[in-house]
Amino acid sequence: MPHWPANDKPETARIVWDSHGLRIEAANSSLAEILSEVSTLTGAHVDGFATDARVYGQYGPAPARDVLSQLLDGTGYNVMMIGDIGDGAPRQIILSTRSAASAIPAAHTTTANDDDADVDEPVQPQPFPLQQPLRAPFNPATIRNPQQFPPGQQPYPGQQPNPGQQPQQPNQQ
């Protein structure tokens, strides 16, 4: 069998929380132990942690929110950070496991008239309708030089064209 570091005992990560922010240095360290230590140091409460993973790398120094986002990126958790304790540390970190099958969970519904009311059937999410732009797209051909106006029009009511410029006359046919 090959030697896998994940099968070894996890190494303790070096975690520093000071005026420079949060810094984590991990080499085959336990994510559970890191989150526990971060919680102790910063006062952030972690909810929803289910599966441990091994962590390698250096994170920070930076505000705790940024370091935690980097640390948890790619771990298979959805992450929500709530509140602020100060110095960029969240008050609460809520984790939920991501579904590998879909980024959007299917909704489950039942109706009171179903014969098999104990069986939930997934409802497929509907795509959002495309929305029209709020304004027309930019077309450079529609831009006029301030000195050019449609025949018989002046730039503003009562304003005359620049001296030396002759007003344009409509084409007579």
ZAMARGU-4260 file (C-alpha; in steps of 0.2 Angstrom, whole numbers, plus 5000, padded with zeros to 4 digits):
<rodrens>
0) 5000/5000/5000 | 5007/5017/4996 | 5010/5029/5011 | 4997/5043/5011 | 5000/5058/5023
5) 4981/5058/5026 | 4983/5041/5035 | 4996/5048/5047 | 4992/5057/5063 | 4987/5075/5059
10) 5001/5088/5063 | 4996/5103/5074 | 4993/5119/5064 | 5001/5135/5069 | 4988/5148/5071
15) 4991/5166/5076 | 4978/5179/5079 | 4985/5196/5082 | 4985/5214/5076 | 4990/5209/5059
20) 4975/5197/5058 | 4973/5179/5057 | 4987/5167/5051 | 4986/5149/5048 | 5001/5137/5044
25) 4996/5119/5041 | 5005/5104/5035 | 4994/5089/5036 | 4983/5097/5049 | 4965/5093/5054
30) 4952/5105/5048 | 4942/5101/5064 | 4957/5106/5075 | 4960/5122/5065 | 4942/5128/5066
35) 4941/5123/5085 | 4957/5134/5088 | 4951/5148/5077 | 4935/5148/5087 | 4944/5148/5103
40) 4956/5163/5098 | 4943/5174/5089 | 4927/5169/5098 | 4918/5164/5082 | 4905/5150/5084
45) 4906/5136/5071 | 4890/5127/5067 | 4887/5113/5054 | 4905/5105/5054 | 4902/5086/5049
50) 4917/5079/5040 | 4936/5082/5044 | 4949/5085/5031 | 4967/5087/5030 | 4974/5105/5027
55) 4990/5110/5019 | 4996/5128/5016 | 4999/5145/5023 | 4984/5157/5025 | 4986/5175/5030
60) 4990/5186/5038 | 4974/5195/5034 | 4957/5198/5041 | 4949/5183/5049 | 4935/5182/5036
65) 4947/5182/5021 | 4958/5169/5029 | 4943/5158/5033 | 4936/5159/5016 | 4953/5154/5009
70) 4954/5140/5021 | 4937/5133/5018 | 4937/5135/4999 | 4937/5118/4991 | 4933/5109/5006
75) 4915/5104/5000 | 4906/5116/5012 | 4895/5130/5009 | 4900/5144/5020 | 4890/5158/5028
80) 4899/5170/5040 | 4887/5181/5051 | 4891/5196/5061 | 4907/5204/5066 | 4916/5202/5083
85) 4929/5215/5078 | 4945/5215/5068 | 4936/5206/5054 | 4932/5190/5064 | 4914/5184/5061
90) 4903/5180/5076 | 4896/5164/5068 | 4902/5152/5054 | 4888/5141/5047 | 4894/5126/5037
95) 4883/5115/5026 | 4889/5101/5015 | 4888/5104/4996 | 4879/5092/4985 | 4890/5084/4972
100) 4875/5081/4960 | 4869/5099/4959 | 4873/5117/4965 | 4854/5120/4967 | 4845/5108/4979
105) 4829/5101/4972 | 4814/5107/4982 | 4803/5093/4989 | 4784/5095/4990 | 4769/5085/4995
110) 4750/5089/4993 | 4736/5084/5005 | 4727/5075/4991 | 4741/5063/4986 | 4737/5045/4989
115) 4756/5042/4993 | 4758/5058/5004 | 4773/5050/5013 | 4783/5050/4997 | 4791/5067/4992
120) 4794/5070/4974 | 4807/5082/4969 | 4802/5098/4959 | 4814/5103/4946 | 4820/5121/4947
125) 4814/5132/4933 | 4826/5143/4924 | 4825/5161/4927 | 4818/5171/4912 | 4830/5182/4903
130) 4827/5200/4907 | 4828/5214/4894 | 4842/5227/4897 | 4836/5243/4905 | 4842/5254/4891
135) 4848/5251/4873 | 4866/5245/4870 | 4879/5258/4867 | 4880/5262/4848 | 4895/5274/4844
140) 4887/5279/4827 | 4873/5288/4837 | 4885/5300/4845 | 4885/5317/4837 | 4899/5331/4838
145) 4892/5345/4848 | 4894/5356/4832 | 4883/5344/4821 | 4865/5346/4823 | 4850/5339/4813
150) 4845/5352/4799 | 4836/5366/4807 | 4839/5362/4825 | 4850/5372/4837 | 4859/5364/4852
155) 4848/5372/4865 | 4833/5383/4863 | 4839/5401/4860 | 4857/5396/4857 | 4866/5400/4841
160) 4878/5389/4832 | 4897/5393/4834 | 4903/5408/4824 | 4908/5404/4807 | 4897/5389/4806
165) 4883/5390/4794 | 4866/5382/4799 | 4863/5367/4789 | 4848/5368/4777 | 4836/5354/4774
170) 4838/5345/4757 | 4825/5351/4745 | 4819/5339/4731
</rodrens>
